């Protein structure tokens, strides 16, 4: 128990240091801890009130302003006025919405240099905006500024019967039938669209780069040769049923375990995958089909999320926030990239090689 303190001086060479030591006392009135020490010696520290409550009078004008701000926060946002106020022409850095499409299959197109390229056909059909969300920073009530797009109505009644009540209520509040696929696209506040706006293939332009995100083809549990492309083991004498195995894993006595991330056998496919920037070679405005150079993930008939690439420059300014009906009427049925050969063009002629 502590009762009083005294100074103790420690000398080390020419320097001296003063420390404080406590003298024990058997008195019952002695403080038992430092809290009681400072209570009995309140003059050691300044007395103050912790977290004091400041009481001020609120005027009628301040109260009315607070009530007005709260009512504005709870009042529904007028989307039409908000979109018209923030509408402007496209500038570098603006982010517009994407689209939802279905994978139809693959074909080929030729360039004017004489090269043959494999292309993937993606159709954008019945893709509409079903909800527009505005973040608090932009004056709304949501966490981020984005638009939710959906495509396709459910034809399977059993799936609708097993859908949660909250999900069905979300669709019914917006007067919509449950959709087969939906996705959210982050946008800037000047690229927002009204719910019900249709997005089609004319939203994009030939020659621009896009990203596509889909679910890869599920291939089940596979070995290391198919999953990772390993070589396997020799097929000479002495090898017994190890031709397609990976061999040693390196987990002997030291380190005595296999590190996470080791390439081993496992499930292949069934995961979300995003392509690098791919170029649009051709657009069919009649059937809303995109001809995209290269291959994209997913099975035929699967849904794909399509959005502009922010790593490549636009060949021409894009339709912002989307194409208008007046501009769609003036478009041709087939739009081609500059270096792609049209089916109606003449055959390619190349000069003979010098022998």
URTADA-V880971 format. One record per helix or strand of 2 or more residues. SS is the DSSP state (~ for helix, > for strand). FROM is the first residue (numbers start at 1). LEN is the number of residues. If there is no record, write none. Layout:
ss	from	len
SS	FROM	LEN
SS	FROM	LEN
This chain:
ss	from	len
>	2	11
>	15	10
~	34	7
~	42	3
~	60	15
~	79	8
>	99	13
>	116	8
>	127	7
>	146	8
~	157	5
~	165	9
>	179	8
~	189	3
>	198	2
~	201	3
>	209	7
>	220	3
~	224	5
>	266	3
>	272	3
>	278	7
>	289	5
>	303	6
~	325	5
>	334	3
